[in-house]
């Protein structure tokens, strides 16, 4: 046995007009009661909060330890200019109609080649790790 409820009229918050909600079917409970139990528990989770003062203090100590501050500032400015320039080049390439799809195809092909060359076999993975280690030693100057 289903009963139909009357449509309700209310004011819509988004438009300010009167809204009529559609009637919903109401099923009467016959001979049994339904019980809903809600229990709230407080959990104590240890979340690591971000300490901005500590981060700023660490950055200040690292900046004070730098001997050639002009070179670091020049490298940072160069990195920002390179990022801006690369963004400009990518946007220009995206403006050409067929070039973005061609670049996606080139990227997909290179990714497939890199996976086959360096990631598929154990010996080639070890070679890749050795090459990365050599490169990081050259960059850091520890070689």
C-alpha positions in Angstrom: 0.0 0.0 0.0 1.5 3.3 -1.1 0.3 6.7 -0.1 1.0 9.8 -2.2 2.1 12.9 -0.3 0.9 16.4 -1.2 3.4 18.5 -3.1 5.1 21.1 -0.9 5.7 24.7 -1.9 8.8 26.5 -0.7 11.0 29.5 -1.6 14.1 28.5 -3.7 17.2 30.0 -2.2 19.1 30.3 -5.5 16.4 32.1 -7.5 14.1 33.6 -4.9 11.1 32.1 -6.6 8.5 29.7 -5.3 9.5 26.1 -5.9 7.1 23.1 -5.9 8.7 19.9 -4.9 7.3 16.8 -6.5 5.3 14.4 -4.4 7.0 11.4 -3.0 5.6 8.1 -2.3 5.3 7.4 1.4 5.3 3.9 2.7 3.6 3.6 6.0 5.2 1.4 8.6 3.0 -1.5 9.4 3.4 -3.3 12.7 7.1 -2.6 13.2 9.1 0.3 14.4 12.4 1.4 13.0 15.1 2.5 15.3 18.1 4.5 14.4 21.0 4.7 16.8 23.7 7.3 16.3 26.9 7.3 18.4 29.6 10.0 18.2 33.1 9.1 19.1 36.0 11.4 19.5 39.1 10.1 17.9 42.5 11.5 18.7 44.6 11.4 15.6 48.1 12.9 15.7 48.2 15.2 12.7 51.4 16.9 11.9 50.7 20.6 11.8 52.7 23.0 9.6 55.0 25.2 11.6 55.7 28.2 9.4 58.0 29.8 11.9 60.3 26.7 11.9 60.3 26.7 8.1 61.2 30.4 7.9 63.9 29.9 10.5 65.4 27.0 8.5 65.3 29.0 5.3 66.9 32.0 7.0 69.7 29.8 8.4 70.4 28.3 5.0 70.4 31.7 3.3 72.8 33.0 5.9 75.1 30.0 5.2 75.3 30.8 1.5 78.6 32.5 0.7 77.8 33.8 -2.9 74.3 35.2 -2.6 74.4 37.0 -5.9 75.0 33.8 -7.8 72.1 32.1 -6.1 69.9 35.0 -6.9 71.0 35.0 -10.5 70.3 31.2 -10.8 66.9 31.7 -9.2 66.1 34.6 -11.6 67.4 32.5 -14.5 65.1 29.6 -13.5 62.1 31.9 -13.4 62.9 33.3 -16.8 63.4 29.8 -18.2 60.1 28.7 -16.8 58.3 31.7 -18.3 60.0 31.2 -21.7 59.2 27.5 -21.8 55.6 28.3 -21.0 55.5 30.8 -23.8 56.9 28.3 -26.3 54.5 25.6 -25.2 51.5 28.0 -25.6 52.8 29.0 -29.1 53.1 25.3 -30.1 49.6 24.7 -28.8 48.3 27.4 -31.1 49.4 25.5 -34.3 46.5 23.2 -35.2 48.2 19.8 -35.8 51.4 20.3 -33.9 50.0 19.5 -30.4 48.7 16.1 -31.6 52.1 15.4 -33.3 53.9 16.3 -30.1 51.7 14.0 -28.1 52.5 11.2 -30.6 56.3 11.9 -30.2 56.0 11.9 -26.4 54.1 8.6 -26.5 56.7 7.1 -28.8 59.6 8.3 -26.6 57.8 7.0 -23.4 57.4 3.6 -25.0 61.1 3.6 -26.2 62.3 4.6 -22.7 60.2 1.9 -21.0 61.5 -0.7 -23.4 65.1 0.5 -23.2 65.5 1.2 -19.4 62.6 -0.2 -17.4 61.6 -3.6 -18.9 64.7 -5.7 -18.0 66.6 -5.9 -14.8 70.0 -5.3 -16.3 68.8 -2.1 -18.1 67.3 -0.8 -14.8 70.6 -1.3 -13.1 72.3 0.6 -15.9 69.8 3.4 -15.6 70.5 3.6 -11.8 74.2 3.7 -12.4 73.8 6.5 -15.0 71.6 8.5 -12.6 74.2 8.0 -9.8 77.0 9.2 -12.1 75.0 12.2 -13.2 74.1 13.2 -9.6 77.8 12.9 -8.6 78.8 15.2 -11.5 76.1 17.7 -10.6 76.9 17.8 -6.9 80.6 18.0 -7.6 81.6 15.0 -5.5 83.2 13.2 -8.4 
